[in-house]
Amino acid sequence: MDQRALEQHLSEVNADLTVGIKYIERRRQIVFLLKEADPRAAGAKRLLQEAEENQAILAAEADRLAKELAALSLAGSGGPPWYGAC
């Protein structure tokens, strides 16, 4: 993937992460309001858990993209100053 595509993809993933944070917070509020006794709480908790898992996947993807972008930028600059000194 070229640098421009990586930057665009990273931007999209970061936007999804922002939306995910708001969604998870709302789900947490719902679970809190439903409490343990309400039969709907199990479904709400499951949705919260799924959202948190998806958020973790998105965060890992953002991290991977950022590292790939940094490596691509470093390679384009000819590498670190010590590159080739060995």
C-alpha positions as CSV (number, residue, x, y, z in Angstrom):
1,M,0.0,0.0,0.0
2,D,1.4,3.4,-0.9
3,Q,1.8,6.2,1.7
4,R,-1.3,8.1,0.5
5,A,-3.5,5.0,0.7
6,L,-2.1,4.2,4.2
7,E,-2.7,7.7,5.4
8,Q,-6.3,7.6,4.2
9,H,-6.9,4.1,5.7
10,L,-5.5,5.2,9.0
11,S,-7.7,8.3,9.0
12,E,-10.7,6.2,8.4
13,V,-9.8,3.7,11.1
14,N,-9.2,6.6,13.6
15,A,-12.6,8.0,12.7
16,D,-14.2,4.6,13.3
17,L,-12.4,4.4,16.7
18,T,-13.9,7.8,17.7
19,V,-17.4,6.6,16.8
20,G,-16.7,3.4,18.6
21,I,-15.8,5.2,21.8
22,K,-19.1,7.0,21.8
23,Y,-21.0,3.9,21.1
24,I,-19.3,1.9,23.8
25,E,-19.9,4.7,26.3
26,R,-23.6,4.7,25.5
27,R,-23.8,0.9,25.8
28,R,-22.1,1.1,29.2
29,Q,-24.8,3.6,30.3
30,I,-27.5,1.2,29.1
31,V,-26.0,-1.7,30.9
32,F,-25.7,0.4,34.1
33,L,-29.4,1.5,33.8
34,L,-30.7,-2.0,33.2
35,K,-28.8,-3.5,36.2
36,E,-28.4,-7.2,36.8
37,A,-32.1,-8.0,37.6
38,D,-33.5,-6.9,34.2
39,P,-33.7,-9.7,31.7
40,R,-32.6,-7.3,28.9
41,A,-29.3,-6.7,30.7
42,A,-27.8,-9.9,29.3
43,G,-28.4,-8.7,25.7
44,A,-27.1,-5.3,26.5
45,K,-24.0,-6.7,28.1
46,R,-23.4,-8.9,25.1
47,L,-23.7,-5.9,22.7
48,L,-21.3,-4.0,24.9
49,Q,-18.8,-6.8,24.9
50,E,-19.0,-7.2,21.1
51,A,-18.5,-3.4,20.7
52,E,-15.4,-3.5,23.0
53,E,-13.9,-6.4,21.1
54,N,-14.5,-4.6,17.8
55,Q,-12.9,-1.5,19.3
56,A,-9.8,-3.5,20.3
57,I,-9.5,-4.9,16.7
58,L,-9.8,-1.3,15.3
59,A,-7.2,0.0,17.7
60,A,-4.8,-2.8,16.7
61,E,-5.4,-2.0,13.0
62,A,-4.7,1.7,13.6
63,D,-1.5,0.8,15.4
64,R,-0.4,-1.5,12.6
65,L,-1.2,1.1,9.9
66,A,0.7,3.8,11.9
67,K,3.7,1.5,12.1
68,E,3.5,0.6,8.4
69,L,3.2,4.3,7.5
70,A,6.2,5.2,9.7
71,A,8.3,2.4,8.1
72,L,7.3,3.6,4.7
73,S,8.2,7.2,5.6
74,L,11.6,6.0,7.0
75,A,12.3,3.9,3.9
76,G,11.5,6.8,1.6
77,S,13.9,9.0,3.5
78,G,16.8,6.6,2.8
79,G,16.5,5.0,6.2
80,P,18.0,6.0,9.6
81,P,21.3,7.8,9.8
82,W,23.0,4.6,10.9
83,Y,21.6,2.5,8.1
84,G,24.3,0.8,6.1
85,A,26.9,1.6,8.7
86,C,27.3,-2.1,9.6
